[in-house]
Amino acid sequence: MIKKILGIDRLERAIKRNERQLERIEDLFHQLEDRVAKIENPYDSNKVENDKKEILKQLKKPKTTNELARGLDMHRTWVSHLINQMERKEKVYAKKRRGREIVYAKA
């Protein structure tokens, strides 16, 4: 009765409601963290490194992304993604243009 008069029972209900909402928010936050982790690192790092090594082996003579993709049986987009990473680290460079394609060489 005293709780009701002082409004403590309403405060307790509000606190429980807020605690449930906080738990839901924490669950959503953890789900979001998992999704971000998958986006940031979607590939096995060993596969990435092995594919980069294979590309560098193929670049004994300069080649285009399409030539590399065909020779390695990889998707052109994946090869292009890896080439861009290696270009930023100065392992490969764009040697010249052949039509609309870029010919890459080992740095």
C-alpha positions, 0 to 999 in steps of 0.5 A: 500500500505504501509503495502505491501511495509513493508511486514506487510500484510504477517506478518498479514496473518502469524499471523492468520495462526499461530492462527488457528494452535494454536487453532487446537493444543489446541483442540487436547490437550483438547481431549488428556486430556479427553482421559487421564482422562478416562484412569486414572479413568475408573471406578466409585470409589463407585463401586471399593470400594464396590467391594473391600468390597465384596472381603474382606467379602468373604475372611473370609477364604482364597480363590483364585482369581477364587474362589472369582470371581465365588462367587461374579459373577465378572470377574476374571481379575477385581478381580485380579486387585482389589486384587493387589491394596489391596495387595499393601495397605496390606489389603490382602496377598498371603497366599500360592500357590495352583498349579498355583493359589495364595490363598489370605487371609485378612491381 
